[in-house]
């Protein structure tokens, strides 16, 4: 299970017309990068699975909360490059 402090957001791409934000994040423990789609209107987060090349909804409540907490911290801190559509 990931801790919210293990995830560092690198880039955000805001899609206000869709109510979604594409995010690139790095896991500090493994060094691997991961792409997330935060669907704000749905309170859902999806992760991009490279093996299946599909978006998978985060079903584990703790994983969802950890990613959401890191995402909110990155947005509030305004220290991550953010691009808008």
SVG drawing of the C-alpha trace seen along z (x, -y; Angstrom):
<svg xmlns="http://www.w3.org/2000/svg" viewBox="-19 -28 33 34">
<polyline fill="none" stroke="black" stroke-width="0.4" points="0.0,0.0 1.3,-3.4 1.6,-6.3 0.6,-9.8 4.1,-11.0 5.5,-8.3 3.9,-9.9 5.3,-13.1 3.4,-14.8 5.6,-16.0 3.1,-17.5 -0.6,-18.3 -2.7,-18.9 -6.1,-20.4 -9.0,-19.7 -11.7,-22.1 -14.2,-21.3 -14.1,-17.6 -13.7,-18.1 -10.5,-16.0 -6.8,-16.4 -4.1,-14.2 -1.2,-13.8 2.2,-12.4 3.6,-11.2 6.7,-9.4 6.8,-6.8 9.7,-7.8 10.2,-4.2 10.5,-2.6 11.4,-5.6 8.7,-4.5 6.4,-7.1 2.7,-6.6 0.0,-8.4 -3.3,-9.2 -6.6,-10.7 -8.4,-12.5 -12.1,-12.8 -13.1,-15.5 -16.9,-15.4 -17.0,-11.7 -14.7,-11.5 -12.8,-8.9 -9.1,-8.4 -7.9,-6.1 -4.3,-4.9 -2.8,-4.1 -1.6,-0.5 1.2,-0.2 0.9,3.6 -2.7,3.6 -2.6,0.1 -5.9,-0.7 -7.2,-3.1 -8.1,-1.2 -10.2,-2.8 -8.5,-2.8 -10.8,-0.5 -8.8,-0.3 -10.2,-3.1 -6.8,-3.6 -4.9,-3.9 -7.6,-6.4 -7.2,-8.5 -3.4,-8.5 -3.4,-9.6 -6.1,-12.1 -4.3,-13.6 -1.1,-13.9 -2.9,-15.5 -4.7,-18.1 -1.4,-18.9 0.3,-19.4 -2.5,-21.7 -2.6,-23.7 1.1,-24.1 1.3,-25.3 4.8,-23.9 4.0,-21.5 3.8,-22.7 0.2,-22.8 -1.0,-23.1 -4.5,-24.1 -6.4,-23.1"/>
</svg>
